[in-house]
Amino acid sequence: MVMHGNIVKFISKCHVAALNMRDGACTWSFCCFYVFNPYDPTLVFLSDEDTRHVKLMLQNPCVSGTISQQTRSVLRIRGIQFKGVAGMTDSELLREEYNKRFPFACVVKTGLWVVRLDLVKFTSNIIKFGEKLYWERVG
């Protein structure tokens, strides 16, 4: 199934995601700057292997997360909830895309990670109050 254009546009416009991973019986969260790859729906981000969240992702790569914009008006609420699988990548093309969007990253020597999106729910009160669009990876 092709990802709805409104979902692609929203994820592409934003740049910070909150990711959640398992830490035993609880969860652990962190926020990161990301670049969205719409061709193979993934979020690309940088992180050091010594961080708690990366250690947890290496133990269990299944993650969930959110992408949202801040608003005071309920009529302007828009946001993404997602789940996917995280892993490290050595893609030079993805690194270049990340560095282009976030020039500070050119001097950061940390690992490049991706979250392969498997399920996305987009809520937008701007399209229509309570409007929800879904996308799920097939295969």
PyMOL CGO cylinders between C-alpha atoms (Angstrom):
from pymol import cmd
from pymol.cgo import CYLINDER

trace = [
    CYLINDER, 0.00, 0.00, 0.00, 1.32, 3.43, -0.94, 0.3, 1, 1, 1, 1, 1, 1,
    CYLINDER, 1.32, 3.43, -0.94, 1.67, 5.89, 1.93, 0.3, 1, 1, 1, 1, 1, 1,
    CYLINDER, 1.67, 5.89, 1.93, -0.96, 8.64, 1.73, 0.3, 1, 1, 1, 1, 1, 1,
    CYLINDER, -0.96, 8.64, 1.73, 0.44, 11.97, 0.49, 0.3, 1, 1, 1, 1, 1, 1,
    CYLINDER, 0.44, 11.97, 0.49, -0.71, 13.84, 3.62, 0.3, 1, 1, 1, 1, 1, 1,
    CYLINDER, -0.71, 13.84, 3.62, 1.29, 11.43, 5.79, 0.3, 1, 1, 1, 1, 1, 1,
    CYLINDER, 1.29, 11.43, 5.79, 4.41, 11.81, 3.63, 0.3, 1, 1, 1, 1, 1, 1,
    CYLINDER, 4.41, 11.81, 3.63, 4.08, 15.60, 3.61, 0.3, 1, 1, 1, 1, 1, 1,
    CYLINDER, 4.08, 15.60, 3.61, 3.68, 15.80, 7.40, 0.3, 1, 1, 1, 1, 1, 1,
    CYLINDER, 3.68, 15.80, 7.40, 6.59, 13.46, 8.24, 0.3, 1, 1, 1, 1, 1, 1,
    CYLINDER, 6.59, 13.46, 8.24, 8.81, 15.23, 5.71, 0.3, 1, 1, 1, 1, 1, 1,
    CYLINDER, 8.81, 15.23, 5.71, 7.98, 18.67, 7.11, 0.3, 1, 1, 1, 1, 1, 1,
    CYLINDER, 7.98, 18.67, 7.11, 8.76, 17.76, 10.73, 0.3, 1, 1, 1, 1, 1, 1,
    CYLINDER, 8.76, 17.76, 10.73, 12.23, 16.94, 12.02, 0.3, 1, 1, 1, 1, 1, 1,
    CYLINDER, 12.23, 16.94, 12.02, 11.98, 15.60, 15.60, 0.3, 1, 1, 1, 1, 1, 1,
    CYLINDER, 11.98, 15.60, 15.60, 10.64, 12.19, 16.58, 0.3, 1, 1, 1, 1, 1, 1,
    CYLINDER, 10.64, 12.19, 16.58, 10.18, 10.62, 20.01, 0.3, 1, 1, 1, 1, 1, 1,
    CYLINDER, 10.18, 10.62, 20.01, 11.12, 6.93, 19.96, 0.3, 1, 1, 1, 1, 1, 1,
    CYLINDER, 11.12, 6.93, 19.96, 10.23, 4.35, 22.58, 0.3, 1, 1, 1, 1, 1, 1,
    CYLINDER, 10.23, 4.35, 22.58, 11.86, 1.01, 23.26, 0.3, 1, 1, 1, 1, 1, 1,
    CYLINDER, 11.86, 1.01, 23.26, 11.58, -1.75, 25.82, 0.3, 1, 1, 1, 1, 1, 1,
    CYLINDER, 11.58, -1.75, 25.82, 13.59, -1.66, 29.01, 0.3, 1, 1, 1, 1, 1, 1,
    CYLINDER, 13.59, -1.66, 29.01, 12.54, -4.87, 30.75, 0.3, 1, 1, 1, 1, 1, 1,
    CYLINDER, 12.54, -4.87, 30.75, 8.96, -4.49, 31.93, 0.3, 1, 1, 1, 1, 1, 1,
    CYLINDER, 8.96, -4.49, 31.93, 9.01, -0.73, 31.28, 0.3, 1, 1, 1, 1, 1, 1,
    CYLINDER, 9.01, -0.73, 31.28, 9.85, 1.52, 28.35, 0.3, 1, 1, 1, 1, 1, 1,
    CYLINDER, 9.85, 1.52, 28.35, 12.52, 4.11, 27.63, 0.3, 1, 1, 1, 1, 1, 1,
    CYLINDER, 12.52, 4.11, 27.63, 12.08, 7.10, 25.34, 0.3, 1, 1, 1, 1, 1, 1,
    CYLINDER, 12.08, 7.10, 25.34, 14.33, 9.57, 23.58, 0.3, 1, 1, 1, 1, 1, 1,
    CYLINDER, 14.33, 9.57, 23.58, 13.97, 12.32, 21.00, 0.3, 1, 1, 1, 1, 1, 1,
    CYLINDER, 13.97, 12.32, 21.00, 16.03, 12.70, 17.87, 0.3, 1, 1, 1, 1, 1, 1,
    CYLINDER, 16.03, 12.70, 17.87, 16.39, 14.78, 14.74, 0.3, 1, 1, 1, 1, 1, 1,
    CYLINDER, 16.39, 14.78, 14.74, 15.46, 12.64, 11.74, 0.3, 1, 1, 1, 1, 1, 1,
    CYLINDER, 15.46, 12.64, 11.74, 15.33, 12.63, 7.98, 0.3, 1, 1, 1, 1, 1, 1,
    CYLINDER, 15.33, 12.63, 7.98, 12.45, 10.82, 6.32, 0.3, 1, 1, 1, 1, 1, 1,
    CYLINDER, 12.45, 10.82, 6.32, 13.07, 8.50, 3.38, 0.3, 1, 1, 1, 1, 1, 1,
    CYLINDER, 13.07, 8.50, 3.38, 9.65, 8.18, 1.68, 0.3, 1, 1, 1, 1, 1, 1,
    CYLINDER, 9.65, 8.18, 1.68, 10.81, 5.64, -0.94, 0.3, 1, 1, 1, 1, 1, 1,
    CYLINDER, 10.81, 5.64, -0.94, 11.33, 2.91, 1.67, 0.3, 1, 1, 1, 1, 1, 1,
    CYLINDER, 11.33, 2.91, 1.67, 9.49, 4.54, 4.55, 0.3, 1, 1, 1, 1, 1, 1,
    CYLINDER, 9.49, 4.54, 4.55, 12.19, 4.98, 7.15, 0.3, 1, 1, 1, 1, 1, 1,
    CYLINDER, 12.19, 4.98, 7.15, 13.34, 7.57, 9.66, 0.3, 1, 1, 1, 1, 1, 1,
    CYLINDER, 13.34, 7.57, 9.66, 17.10, 8.16, 9.65, 0.3, 1, 1, 1, 1, 1, 1,
    CYLINDER, 17.10, 8.16, 9.65, 18.83, 9.49, 12.76, 0.3, 1, 1, 1, 1, 1, 1,
    CYLINDER, 18.83, 9.49, 12.76, 22.21, 9.67, 14.49, 0.3, 1, 1, 1, 1, 1, 1,
    CYLINDER, 22.21, 9.67, 14.49, 23.04, 8.18, 17.87, 0.3, 1, 1, 1, 1, 1, 1,
    CYLINDER, 23.04, 8.18, 17.87, 26.03, 6.93, 19.78, 0.3, 1, 1, 1, 1, 1, 1,
    CYLINDER, 26.03, 6.93, 19.78, 26.29, 3.22, 20.55, 0.3, 1, 1, 1, 1, 1, 1,
    CYLINDER, 26.29, 3.22, 20.55, 26.99, 3.97, 24.22, 0.3, 1, 1, 1, 1, 1, 1,
    CYLINDER, 26.99, 3.97, 24.22, 23.55, 5.48, 24.81, 0.3, 1, 1, 1, 1, 1, 1,
    CYLINDER, 23.55, 5.48, 24.81, 20.91, 3.66, 26.79, 0.3, 1, 1, 1, 1, 1, 1,
    CYLINDER, 20.91, 3.66, 26.79, 18.40, 3.79, 23.92, 0.3, 1, 1, 1, 1, 1, 1,
    CYLINDER, 18.40, 3.79, 23.92, 20.82, 2.24, 21.41, 0.3, 1, 1, 1, 1, 1, 1,
    CYLINDER, 20.82, 2.24, 21.41, 21.73, -0.53, 23.84, 0.3, 1, 1, 1, 1, 1, 1,
    CYLINDER, 21.73, -0.53, 23.84, 18.03, -1.24, 24.27, 0.3, 1, 1, 1, 1, 1, 1,
    CYLINDER, 18.03, -1.24, 24.27, 17.41, -1.15, 20.49, 0.3, 1, 1, 1, 1, 1, 1,
    CYLINDER, 17.41, -1.15, 20.49, 20.21, -3.66, 19.99, 0.3, 1, 1, 1, 1, 1, 1,
    CYLINDER, 20.21, -3.66, 19.99, 18.50, -5.98, 22.50, 0.3, 1, 1, 1, 1, 1, 1,
    CYLINDER, 18.50, -5.98, 22.50, 15.05, -5.49, 20.98, 0.3, 1, 1, 1, 1, 1, 1,
    CYLINDER, 15.05, -5.49, 20.98, 14.86, -3.56, 17.69, 0.3, 1, 1, 1, 1, 1, 1,
    CYLINDER, 14.86, -3.56, 17.69, 11.05, -3.20, 17.79, 0.3, 1, 1, 1, 1, 1, 1,
    CYLINDER, 11.05, -3.20, 17.79, 10.28, 0.45, 18.55, 0.3, 1, 1, 1, 1, 1, 1,
    CYLINDER, 10.28, 0.45, 18.55, 7.32, 2.78, 18.57, 0.3, 1, 1, 1, 1, 1, 1,
    CYLINDER, 7.32, 2.78, 18.57, 7.16, 6.53, 18.45, 0.3, 1, 1, 1, 1, 1, 1,
    CYLINDER, 7.16, 6.53, 18.45, 5.46, 9.80, 17.74, 0.3, 1, 1, 1, 1, 1, 1,
    CYLINDER, 5.46, 9.80, 17.74, 5.97, 12.88, 15.60, 0.3, 1, 1, 1, 1, 1, 1,
    CYLINDER, 5.97, 12.88, 15.60, 3.91, 15.93, 16.45, 0.3, 1, 1, 1, 1, 1, 1,
    CYLINDER, 3.91, 15.93, 16.45, 3.73, 19.67, 16.23, 0.3, 1, 1, 1, 1, 1, 1,
    CYLINDER, 3.73, 19.67, 16.23, 3.06, 21.93, 19.19, 0.3, 1, 1, 1, 1, 1, 1,
    CYLINDER, 3.06, 21.93, 19.19, -0.25, 23.78, 19.11, 0.3, 1, 1, 1, 1, 1, 1,
    CYLINDER, -0.25, 23.78, 19.11, -2.63, 25.31, 21.60, 0.3, 1, 1, 1, 1, 1, 1,
    CYLINDER, -2.63, 25.31, 21.60, -5.66, 24.82, 19.38, 0.3, 1, 1, 1, 1, 1, 1,
    CYLINDER, -5.66, 24.82, 19.38, -7.40, 21.45, 19.32, 0.3, 1, 1, 1, 1, 1, 1,
    CYLINDER, -7.40, 21.45, 19.32, -8.51, 22.29, 15.78, 0.3, 1, 1, 1, 1, 1, 1,
    CYLINDER, -8.51, 22.29, 15.78, -4.87, 22.33, 14.62, 0.3, 1, 1, 1, 1, 1, 1,
    CYLINDER, -4.87, 22.33, 14.62, -3.71, 19.04, 16.21, 0.3, 1, 1, 1, 1, 1, 1,
    CYLINDER, -3.71, 19.04, 16.21, -1.73, 16.85, 13.83, 0.3, 1, 1, 1, 1, 1, 1,
    CYLINDER, -1.73, 16.85, 13.83, 0.55, 13.98, 14.65, 0.3, 1, 1, 1, 1, 1, 1,
    CYLINDER, 0.55, 13.98, 14.65, 1.94, 10.58, 13.80, 0.3, 1, 1, 1, 1, 1, 1,
    CYLINDER, 1.94, 10.58, 13.80, 2.07, 7.42, 15.87, 0.3, 1, 1, 1, 1, 1, 1,
    CYLINDER, 2.07, 7.42, 15.87, 4.22, 4.65, 14.45, 0.3, 1, 1, 1, 1, 1, 1,
    CYLINDER, 4.22, 4.65, 14.45, 5.86, 1.33, 15.07, 0.3, 1, 1, 1, 1, 1, 1,
    CYLINDER, 5.86, 1.33, 15.07, 8.82, -0.17, 13.30, 0.3, 1, 1, 1, 1, 1, 1,
    CYLINDER, 8.82, -0.17, 13.30, 12.16, -1.90, 13.50, 0.3, 1, 1, 1, 1, 1, 1,
    CYLINDER, 12.16, -1.90, 13.50, 15.40, -0.04, 14.26, 0.3, 1, 1, 1, 1, 1, 1,
    CYLINDER, 15.40, -0.04, 14.26, 18.86, -0.91, 13.03, 0.3, 1, 1, 1, 1, 1, 1,
    CYLINDER, 18.86, -0.91, 13.03, 22.23, 0.59, 12.18, 0.3, 1, 1, 1, 1, 1, 1,
    CYLINDER, 22.23, 0.59, 12.18, 23.09, 1.44, 8.58, 0.3, 1, 1, 1, 1, 1, 1,
    CYLINDER, 23.09, 1.44, 8.58, 26.28, 2.36, 6.76, 0.3, 1, 1, 1, 1, 1, 1,
    CYLINDER, 26.28, 2.36, 6.76, 24.50, 3.94, 3.78, 0.3, 1, 1, 1, 1, 1, 1,
    CYLINDER, 24.50, 3.94, 3.78, 26.57, 6.87, 2.51, 0.3, 1, 1, 1, 1, 1, 1,
    CYLINDER, 26.57, 6.87, 2.51, 23.55, 8.17, 0.60, 0.3, 1, 1, 1, 1, 1, 1,
    CYLINDER, 23.55, 8.17, 0.60, 21.46, 8.34, 3.78, 0.3, 1, 1, 1, 1, 1, 1,
    CYLINDER, 21.46, 8.34, 3.78, 24.38, 9.95, 5.64, 0.3, 1, 1, 1, 1, 1, 1,
    CYLINDER, 24.38, 9.95, 5.64, 24.62, 12.62, 2.92, 0.3, 1, 1, 1, 1, 1, 1,
    CYLINDER, 24.62, 12.62, 2.92, 20.87, 13.30, 3.12, 0.3, 1, 1, 1, 1, 1, 1,
    CYLINDER, 20.87, 13.30, 3.12, 21.10, 13.62, 6.91, 0.3, 1, 1, 1, 1, 1, 1,
    CYLINDER, 21.10, 13.62, 6.91, 24.11, 15.94, 6.70, 0.3, 1, 1, 1, 1, 1, 1,
    CYLINDER, 24.11, 15.94, 6.70, 22.36, 18.08, 4.08, 0.3, 1, 1, 1, 1, 1, 1,
    CYLINDER, 22.36, 18.08, 4.08, 19.32, 18.62, 6.33, 0.3, 1, 1, 1, 1, 1, 1,
    CYLINDER, 19.32, 18.62, 6.33, 21.36, 18.96, 9.54, 0.3, 1, 1, 1, 1, 1, 1,
    CYLINDER, 21.36, 18.96, 9.54, 24.78, 20.45, 8.70, 0.3, 1, 1, 1, 1, 1, 1,
    CYLINDER, 24.78, 20.45, 8.70, 25.95, 20.11, 12.32, 0.3, 1, 1, 1, 1, 1, 1,
    CYLINDER, 25.95, 20.11, 12.32, 25.99, 16.34, 11.71, 0.3, 1, 1, 1, 1, 1, 1,
    CYLINDER, 25.99, 16.34, 11.71, 29.02, 16.65, 9.43, 0.3, 1, 1, 1, 1, 1, 1,
    CYLINDER, 29.02, 16.65, 9.43, 31.26, 16.87, 12.50, 0.3, 1, 1, 1, 1, 1, 1,
    CYLINDER, 31.26, 16.87, 12.50, 29.40, 14.28, 14.60, 0.3, 1, 1, 1, 1, 1, 1,
    CYLINDER, 29.40, 14.28, 14.60, 31.05, 10.87, 14.56, 0.3, 1, 1, 1, 1, 1, 1,
    CYLINDER, 31.05, 10.87, 14.56, 28.19, 8.66, 15.73, 0.3, 1, 1, 1, 1, 1, 1,
    CYLINDER, 28.19, 8.66, 15.73, 26.31, 5.78, 14.20, 0.3, 1, 1, 1, 1, 1, 1,
    CYLINDER, 26.31, 5.78, 14.20, 23.64, 6.23, 11.56, 0.3, 1, 1, 1, 1, 1, 1,
    CYLINDER, 23.64, 6.23, 11.56, 20.39, 4.46, 12.39, 0.3, 1, 1, 1, 1, 1, 1,
    CYLINDER, 20.39, 4.46, 12.39, 17.11, 3.82, 10.62, 0.3, 1, 1, 1, 1, 1, 1,
    CYLINDER, 17.11, 3.82, 10.62, 13.66, 2.93, 11.82, 0.3, 1, 1, 1, 1, 1, 1,
    CYLINDER, 13.66, 2.93, 11.82, 11.87, 0.95, 9.11, 0.3, 1, 1, 1, 1, 1, 1,
    CYLINDER, 11.87, 0.95, 9.11, 8.28, 2.08, 9.52, 0.3, 1, 1, 1, 1, 1, 1,
    CYLINDER, 8.28, 2.08, 9.52, 5.82, -0.82, 9.57, 0.3, 1, 1, 1, 1, 1, 1,
    CYLINDER, 5.82, -0.82, 9.57, 2.66, 0.91, 10.79, 0.3, 1, 1, 1, 1, 1, 1,
    CYLINDER, 2.66, 0.91, 10.79, 1.72, 4.61, 10.78, 0.3, 1, 1, 1, 1, 1, 1,
    CYLINDER, 1.72, 4.61, 10.78, -1.37, 6.37, 12.11, 0.3, 1, 1, 1, 1, 1, 1,
    CYLINDER, -1.37, 6.37, 12.11, -1.77, 10.04, 11.19, 0.3, 1, 1, 1, 1, 1, 1,
    CYLINDER, -1.77, 10.04, 11.19, -4.29, 12.12, 13.12, 0.3, 1, 1, 1, 1, 1, 1,
    CYLINDER, -4.29, 12.12, 13.12, -5.20, 15.50, 11.67, 0.3, 1, 1, 1, 1, 1, 1,
    CYLINDER, -5.20, 15.50, 11.67, -7.88, 17.84, 12.92, 0.3, 1, 1, 1, 1, 1, 1,
    CYLINDER, -7.88, 17.84, 12.92, -6.89, 20.20, 10.10, 0.3, 1, 1, 1, 1, 1, 1,
    CYLINDER, -6.89, 20.20, 10.10, -8.09, 17.80, 7.37, 0.3, 1, 1, 1, 1, 1, 1,
    CYLINDER, -8.09, 17.80, 7.37, -11.27, 17.01, 9.33, 0.3, 1, 1, 1, 1, 1, 1,
    CYLINDER, -11.27, 17.01, 9.33, -11.83, 16.91, 13.08, 0.3, 1, 1, 1, 1, 1, 1,
    CYLINDER, -11.83, 16.91, 13.08, -10.75, 13.48, 14.30, 0.3, 1, 1, 1, 1, 1, 1,
    CYLINDER, -10.75, 13.48, 14.30, -9.49, 12.42, 10.84, 0.3, 1, 1, 1, 1, 1, 1,
    CYLINDER, -9.49, 12.42, 10.84, -7.21, 9.38, 10.97, 0.3, 1, 1, 1, 1, 1, 1,
    CYLINDER, -7.21, 9.38, 10.97, -5.18, 7.98, 8.09, 0.3, 1, 1, 1, 1, 1, 1,
    CYLINDER, -5.18, 7.98, 8.09, -3.42, 4.63, 8.33, 0.3, 1, 1, 1, 1, 1, 1,
    CYLINDER, -3.42, 4.63, 8.33, -0.56, 3.04, 6.45, 0.3, 1, 1, 1, 1, 1, 1,
    CYLINDER, -0.56, 3.04, 6.45, 0.90, -0.42, 6.96, 0.3, 1, 1, 1, 1, 1, 1,
    CYLINDER, 0.90, -0.42, 6.96, 3.89, -2.03, 5.29, 0.3, 1, 1, 1, 1, 1, 1,
    CYLINDER, 3.89, -2.03, 5.29, 2.91, -5.06, 3.26, 0.3, 1, 1, 1, 1, 1, 1,
    CYLINDER, 2.91, -5.06, 3.26, 5.40, -7.92, 3.01, 0.3, 1, 1, 1, 1, 1, 1,
]
cmd.load_cgo(trace, "trace")
